[in-house]
């Protein structure tokens, strides 16, 4: 089962595509451009449609989703955590 998708191997977050992802669940994330699946463990519950971190990120790091810079990390994120407005902000303001 695929739990999350991302476009490129450089993406640092994937998008949850199933409901009910709970902390401790082993996730399969499909890298579309590579047609490859990577596996990691969810460290927090991840709502469908929300981002999940694929790697550890420090404050100031750039976040990539679908191959695009979507913002910067404002609170440390570890792989498997929920990545959302509490730890990522746009670079526009």
Backbone torsions as a table, in degrees:
resi	resn	phi	psi	omega
1	UNK	NA	138.2	175.5
2	UNK	-94.1	127.3	-179.0
3	UNK	-101.8	-27.0	-176.7
4	UNK	-147.2	155.5	177.9
5	UNK	-128.3	151.7	172.6
6	UNK	-146.3	156.9	-176.7
7	UNK	-87.0	-45.5	-172.2
8	UNK	-125.9	153.9	179.0
9	UNK	-61.5	-24.7	179.8
10	UNK	-77.7	-11.7	179.3
11	UNK	-58.3	138.8	179.6
12	UNK	-102.7	-9.0	173.9
13	UNK	-134.5	151.4	172.6
14	UNK	-118.6	168.0	-179.8
15	UNK	-107.8	127.3	178.2
16	UNK	-66.7	128.4	-177.1
17	UNK	-116.1	8.5	175.1
18	UNK	-132.3	154.2	177.6
19	UNK	-84.3	154.4	169.9
20	UNK	81.3	24.8	176.3
21	UNK	-71.4	120.2	-178.5
22	UNK	-109.5	152.0	175.4
23	UNK	-53.1	136.7	-179.9
24	UNK	94.8	-10.2	178.9
25	UNK	-74.1	133.2	173.2
26	UNK	-78.1	122.1	-175.3
27	UNK	-104.3	144.3	170.8
28	UNK	-110.3	124.1	179.4
29	UNK	-116.0	127.2	-177.8
30	UNK	-92.9	122.2	174.1
31	UNK	-89.7	106.5	-171.6
32	UNK	-60.9	-48.4	-176.6
33	UNK	-64.0	-28.8	-177.2
34	UNK	-98.4	-13.0	-171.2
35	UNK	49.1	51.7	-178.4
36	UNK	-128.8	151.0	177.8
37	UNK	-115.2	131.8	173.9
38	UNK	-113.1	150.6	-176.4
39	UNK	-122.2	139.6	176.3
40	UNK	-157.7	172.5	-176.7
41	UNK	-106.3	134.2	175.2
42	UNK	-70.9	127.5	178.4
43	UNK	-93.4	-14.5	178.3
44	UNK	-141.1	164.3	171.2
45	UNK	-64.1	138.8	-179.7
46	UNK	-123.9	114.1	178.2
47	UNK	-68.3	148.7	177.0
48	UNK	-57.2	138.6	179.4
49	UNK	85.9	-9.3	-179.8
50	UNK	-93.8	167.2	-177.6
51	UNK	-89.2	146.2	173.1
52	UNK	-124.4	134.3	-179.4
53	UNK	-71.6	135.8	179.4
54	UNK	-99.3	-11.7	179.7
55	UNK	-151.1	163.4	174.8
56	UNK	-69.2	139.6	178.9
57	UNK	-136.5	140.1	-180.0
58	UNK	-100.7	162.1	176.6
59	UNK	-54.4	131.4	179.9
60	UNK	96.2	-16.6	178.5
61	UNK	-64.5	150.3	175.4
62	UNK	-83.8	139.0	178.5
63	UNK	-102.9	129.1	178.7
64	UNK	-113.3	128.7	176.8
65	UNK	-134.2	129.2	-178.3
66	UNK	56.2	32.8	178.0
67	UNK	78.4	6.9	-174.6
68	UNK	-120.1	141.7	173.5
69	UNK	-67.6	114.4	-178.6
70	UNK	-107.9	-2.3	178.7
71	UNK	154.0	-165.2	-177.9
72	UNK	-126.7	153.4	178.0
73	UNK	-77.1	130.3	179.1
74	UNK	-113.6	-7.1	173.9
75	UNK	-147.7	140.3	-176.7
76	UNK	-52.8	141.9	-179.8
77	UNK	-129.1	135.2	174.1
78	UNK	-109.9	155.0	179.9
79	UNK	-52.8	132.6	179.4
80	UNK	95.9	-6.4	179.9
81	UNK	-88.2	158.2	174.6
82	UNK	-68.2	124.2	179.0
83	UNK	-109.9	115.4	-174.0
84	UNK	-155.0	-160.8	-174.0
85	UNK	-65.5	-16.4	179.2
86	UNK	-79.3	-16.0	-179.8
87	UNK	-135.6	1.4	176.6
88	UNK	-134.8	136.4	176.4
89	UNK	-132.4	152.1	175.0
90	UNK	-63.7	155.7	175.6
91	UNK	-88.4	-2.0	-176.6
92	UNK	-70.5	-31.3	179.1
93	UNK	-153.3	NA	NA
